[in-house]
Amino acid sequence: MPELRYNRLNDTWVIISKERAKRPHDYPTDWHKEKGDINKCPFEPGKEHLTPPEVFAVREPGTQPNTPGWKVRVIPNKFPALRPDEQFFRDSEDIHDKMGGFGYHEVIIDTPDHYKRFQDFSVGEMYLMLSVFRERMRQLYQDSSVYYVQVFKNHGKEAGKSLYHSHSQLIALPRIPKRIKTQINQCREYYIQKERCLLCDELKYELKEQVRIVHDNDRFTVYAPFASAFPFEMKIVPKNHSHDFTQTSDEELNDLAAALKTAVGKLAKLFDDPPFNLILHTAPPERNIPWDADYFYNMDRFFHWYIEIFPRMAIHAGFELGTEFFINPTPPEEAAKYLREKNL
């Protein structure tokens, strides 16, 4: 029988369509496998002049900016959605509001190796990438006009990746996005009612039930969410309560890197390297919110940062766009079982 499940964090419902249940072999595996022409790739070491000048990099000792020798390199997006040199303003035309296109849009080149797939990164390489996420977010939040930094990775052409060479992106916004606002509101209401963190309770329940757990280490748990909107969706959550990813320690980042490598490795092995989106959710920094002076009060207690992975194997079409009810043909309990049992 089909089942509607409530995603309390996002205040949304999903339909788990058990009658249409799909197993791994029911999904297509003919993903775009092109490797791109290395001779035309602007992300290659030695071609730094083909990109905008780097704003941050992890480098070999003694190497100079915008030259080879980097391990992870951050550059402004050549075709940015938002720009730091745009005027920061808010205006309206009758009922229509608008703002200046201020913000930052950057590309994080995860590796100098053109052919290295994300699931083949070592734990150390995952750690370097995550440490660059952390550092660049810290730097951008020094700009008081930046209200939220969204870090994400599009893996595979079907997930929106435009260049083969492995890379992630970040967009710094002049406002807190709606989804994060919803999560903050949901977590706040839960905390007011129960004096506990929503995600801490969710994780405690998943560890007790065990049916949706994919992987577990000392500091992080990977599981298929109860109300998964995407088949084989995964969430990576720190076991110790923490609201702000930028405060994560090096030791925690190392365990996160191990958990992330396991999660994407199992997914890649189960489906022959499928497309997916990786998204980091964290609390925004404290800013002046004129209409709500208490907006950030207790946020360190009720919000809990996490990473989610959305495999892009099912097409969300008219019904999902019209209703925001997502149909998932693979129950997360079965998805977790298949992922958990896949050896690396």
For each residue, the residues with C-beta under 8 A, 3 or more apart:
1: 18 19
2: 15 16 17 18 19
3: 15 16 18
4: 13 14 15 16 325
5: 13 14 15 16 226 227
6: 12 13 227
7: 10 11 12 13 14 225 226 227 229
8: 11 186 190 198 202
9: 183 186 187 198 199 202
10: 7 179 182 183 186
11: 7 8 182 185 186
12: 6 7 227 229 324 325 326
13: 4 5 6 7 227 325
14: 4 5 7 227 228 229 325 326 327 328
15: 2 3 4 5 325 326 327 328
16: 2 3 4 5 227 228 328 331 332
17: 2 20 21 327 328 329
18: 1 2 3 21 331
19: 1 2
20: 17 327 329
21: 17 18 329 330 331 334
22: 26 27 231 329 330
23: 26 330 334 338
24: 27 270 271 338
25:
26: 22 23
27: 22 24 231 271 274 313 314
28: 31 313
29: 271 272 274
30:
31: 28 156 157 158 272 273 274 275
32: 156 157 158
33: 273
34: 157 164
35: 38 114 115 164
36: 40 41 114 163 164 165
37: 40 41
38: 35 41 44 114 115
39:
40: 36 37
41: 36 37 38 44 47 114 163 164 165
42: 47 50 51 163
43: 47 51 73 109 114 163 165 167
44: 38 41 47 112 114 165
45: 48 68 69 70 112
46: 68
47: 41 42 43 44 50 51
48: 45 51 54 66 67 68 73
49: 66
50: 42 47
51: 42 43 47 48 54 75 78 107
52: 75 76 77 78
53: 65 66 75 76
54: 48 51 57 65 66 70 73 74 75
55: 74 75 76 106 136
56: 73 74 132 135 136 139
57: 54 65 70 71 72 73 74
58: 70 71 72 73 128 131 132
59: 63 65 69 70 71
60: 63 69 70 71
61:
62: 69
63: 59 60 67 68 69 70
64: 67 69
65: 53 54 57 59
66: 48 49 53 54
67: 48 63 64
68: 45 46 48 63 112
69: 45 59 60 62 63 64
70: 45 54 57 58 59 60 63 73 109 112
71: 57 58 59 60 111 112 125 128
72: 57 58 108 109 110 111 128 129 132
73: 43 48 54 56 57 58 70 108 109 112
74: 54 55 56 57 106 107 108 109 132 136
75: 51 52 53 54 55 106 107 109
76: 52 53 55 80 104 105 106 107
77: 52 80 81 105 106 107 169
78: 51 52
79:
80: 76 77 83 103 104 105
81: 77 103 105 171
82: 86 101 102 103 104 105 171 172 173 174
83: 80 86 101 102 103 104 105
84: 102 103 104 143
85:
86: 82 83 100 101 102 103
87: 100 102
88: 99 100 102 145 174
89: 99 100
90: 97 98 99 100
91: 97 98 99
92: 95 96 97 98
93: 96 98
94:
95: 92
96: 92 93
97: 90 91 92
98: 90 91 92 93
99: 88 89 90 91 102 174 175
100: 86 87 88 89 90
101: 82 83 86
102: 82 83 84 86 87 88 99 145 174
103: 80 81 82 83 84 86 146 171 172 173 174
104: 76 80 82 83 84 140 146 149 170 171 172
105: 76 77 80 81 82 83 169 170 171 172
106: 55 74 75 76 77 136 169 170 171
107: 51 74 75 76 77 167 168 169
108: 72 73 74 129 132 133 136 167 168 169 170
109: 43 70 72 73 74 75 112 165 166 167
110: 72 118 121 125 129 166 167 168
111: 71 72 116 121 125 166
112: 44 45 68 70 71 73 109
113: 116 166
114: 35 36 38 41 43 44 164 165
115: 35 38
116: 111 113 120 121 166
117: 120 166 268 273
118: 110 121 153 155 166 264
119: 261 264 265 267 268 269 273
120: 116 117
121: 110 111 116 118 125 126 129 261
122: 125 126 261
123: 126 127 254 257 258 261
124: 127 128 257
125: 71 110 111 121 122 128 129
126: 121 122 123 129 130 257 258 260 261
127: 123 124 130 131 253 254 257
128: 58 71 72 124 125 131 132
129: 72 108 110 121 125 126 132 133 168
130: 126 127 133 134 253 256 257 260
131: 58 127 128 134 135 250 253
132: 56 58 72 74 108 128 129 135 136
133: 108 129 130 136 137 151 168 170 245 280
134: 130 131 137 138 245 246 248 253
135: 56 131 132 138 139
136: 55 56 74 106 108 132 133 139 140 149 170
137: 133 134 140 141 149 151 170 245 246 282
138: 134 135 141 142 246
139: 56 135 136 142
140: 104 136 137 143 146 149 170 172
141: 137 138 146 149 246 285
142: 138 139
143: 84 140 146 172
144: 287
145: 88 102 174
146: 103 104 140 141 143 149 172 173 174 285
147: 173 174 175 176 284 285 287
148: 172 173 175 176 177 180 284
149: 104 136 137 140 141 146 170 171 172 173
150: 170 171 172 173 177 279 280
151: 133 137 168 169 170 279 280
152: 168 169 170 277 278 279 280
153: 118 167 168 169 277 278
154: 159 160 161 169 275 277
155: 118 159 161 264 275 276 277 278
156: 31 32 159 161 273 274 275 276 312
157: 31 32 34 160 161 275
158: 31 32 275 312
159: 154 155 156 275 276 277 312
160: 154 157 277
161: 154 155 156 157 164 275
162:
163: 36 41 42 43 167
164: 34 35 36 41 114 161
165: 36 41 43 44 109 114
166: 109 110 111 113 116 117 118
167: 43 107 108 109 110 153 163
168: 107 108 110 129 133 151 152 153 278
169: 77 105 106 107 108 151 152 153 154
170: 104 105 106 108 133 136 137 140 149 150 151 152
171: 81 82 103 104 105 106 149 150
172: 82 103 104 105 140 143 146 148 149 150
173: 82 103 146 147 148 149 150 176 177
174: 82 88 99 102 103 145 146 147
175: 99 147 148
176: 147 148 173 180 181 184 284
177: 148 150 173 180 181
178: 181 182
179: 10 182 183
180: 148 176 177 183 184 281 284
181: 176 177 178 184 185
182: 10 11 178 179 185 186
183: 9 10 179 180 186 187 281 303
184: 176 180 181 187 188 283 299 303
185: 11 181 182 188 189
186: 8 9 10 11 182 183 189 190 198
187: 9 183 184 190 191 197 198 199 302 303 304
188: 184 185 191 192 298 299 302
189: 185 186 192 193
190: 8 186 187 193 194 196 197 198 201 302
191: 187 188 194 195 196 197 198 298 301 302
192: 188 189 195
193: 189 190
194: 190 191 201
195: 191 192
196: 190 191 200 201
197: 187 190 191 200 201 241 301 302 303 304
198: 8 9 186 187 190 191 201 202 302 304
199: 9 187 202 203 237 304 306
200: 196 197 203 204 241 304
201: 190 194 196 197 198 204 205
202: 8 9 198 199 205 206 226 237
203: 199 200 206 207 221 223 237 239
204: 200 201 207 208
205: 201 202 208 209
206: 202 203 209 210 212 213 221 223 226
207: 203 204 210 213 216 221
208: 204 205
209: 205 206 212
210: 206 207 213
211: 333 336 337
212: 206 209 223 224 225 226 332 333 336
213: 206 207 210 216 221 222 223 336 340
214: 222 223 224 234 262 263 266 336 339 340
215: 221 222 259 262 263 266 340
216: 207 213 220 221 222
217: 220 221 255 258 259
218: 239 255
219: 238 239 240 251 252 255 256
220: 216 217 236 237 238 239 255 256 258 259
221: 203 206 207 213 215 216 217 236 237 239 259
222: 213 214 215 216 234 235 236 259 262 263
223: 203 206 212 213 214 234 235 237 336
224: 212 214 228 232 233 234 235 332 333 335 336 339
225: 7 212 228 233 234 235 308 332
226: 5 7 202 206 212 332
227: 5 6 7 12 13 14 16 332
228: 14 16 224 225 231 232 233 328 332 335
229: 7 12 14 233 310 326 328
230: 233 310 311 312 313 314 326 328
231: 22 27 228 311 313 314 328 329 330 335
232: 224 228 267 270 271 311 313 330 335 338 339
233: 224 225 228 229 230 308 309 310 311 328 332 335
234: 214 222 223 224 225 263 267 308 309 339
235: 222 223 224 225 306 307 308 309
236: 220 221 222 256 259 260 263 306 307 308 309
237: 199 202 203 220 221 223 304 306
238: 219 220 241 242 248 252 256 304 305 306
239: 203 218 219 220 221
240: 219 252
241: 197 200 238 301 304
242: 238 245 247 248 252 304 305
243: 282 283 299 300 301 302 303 304 305
244: 247 282 283 300 305
245: 133 134 137 242 248 280 282 305
246: 134 137 138 141 282
247: 242 244
248: 134 238 242 245 252 253 256
249: 252 253
250: 131 253 254
251: 219 254 255
252: 219 238 240 242 248 249 255 256
253: 127 130 131 134 248 249 250 256 257
254: 123 127 250 251 257 258
255: 217 218 219 220 251 252 258 259
256: 130 219 220 236 238 248 252 253 259 260 307
257: 123 124 126 127 130 253 254 260 261
258: 123 126 217 220 254 255 261 262
259: 215 217 220 221 222 236 255 256 262 263
260: 126 130 236 256 257 263 264 307
261: 119 121 122 123 126 257 258 264 265
262: 214 215 222 258 259 265 266 344
263: 214 215 222 234 236 259 260 266 267 309 339
264: 118 119 155 260 261 267 268 276 278 309
265: 119 261 262 268 269 344
266: 214 215 262 263 269 270 339 340 342 344
267: 119 232 234 263 264 270 271 274 276 309 311 339
268: 117 119 264 265 271 272 273 274
269: 119 265 266 342 343 344
270: 24 232 266 267 338 339 342
271: 24 27 29 232 267 268 274 311 313
272: 29 31 268
273: 31 33 117 119 156 268
274: 27 29 31 156 267 268 271 311 312 313
275: 31 154 155 156 157 158 159 161 311 312 313
276: 155 156 159 264 267 309 310 311 312
277: 152 153 154 155 159 160 309 310 312
278: 152 153 155 168 264 307 308 309 310
279: 150 151 152 307 308 309 310
280: 133 150 151 152 245 305 307
281: 180 183 305 306 307 308
282: 137 243 244 245 246 305
283: 184 243 244 299 300 303 305
284: 147 148 176 180 287
285: 141 146 147
286: 296
287: 144 147 284 296
288:
289: 292 293 295 296
290:
291:
292: 289 295
293: 289
294: 297
295: 289 292
296: 286 287 289 299
297: 294
298: 188 191 301 302
299: 184 188 243 283 296 302 303
300: 243 244 283 303
301: 191 197 241 243 298
302: 187 188 190 191 197 198 243 298 299
303: 183 184 187 197 243 283 299 300
304: 187 197 198 199 200 237 238 241 242 243
305: 238 242 243 244 245 280 281 282 283
306: 199 235 236 237 238 281
307: 235 236 256 260 278 279 280 281
308: 225 233 234 235 236 278 279 281
309: 233 234 235 236 263 264 267 276 277 278 279
310: 229 230 233 276 277 278 279
311: 230 231 232 233 267 271 274 275 276
312: 156 158 159 230 274 275 276 277
313: 27 28 230 231 232 271 274 275
314: 27 230 231 327 328 329
315:
316: 320 321 326 327
317: 320 321
318: 321 322
319: 322 323 325 327
320: 316 317 323 324 325 326 327
321: 316 317 318 324
322: 318 319
323: 319 320
324: 12 320 321
325: 4 12 13 14 15 319 320
326: 12 14 15 229 230 316 320
327: 14 15 17 20 314 316 319 320
328: 14 15 16 17 228 229 230 231 233 314 331 332
329: 17 20 21 22 231 314
330: 21 22 23 231 232 334 335
331: 16 18 21 328 334 335
332: 16 212 224 225 226 227 228 233 328 335 336
333: 211 212 224 336 337
334: 21 23 330 331 337 338
335: 224 228 231 232 233 330 331 332 338 339
336: 211 212 213 214 223 224 332 333 339 340
337: 211 333 334 340 341
338: 23 24 232 270 334 335 341 342
339: 214 224 232 234 263 266 267 270 335 336 342
340: 213 214 215 266 336 337
341: 337 338
342: 266 269 270 338 339
343: 269
344: 262 265 266 269
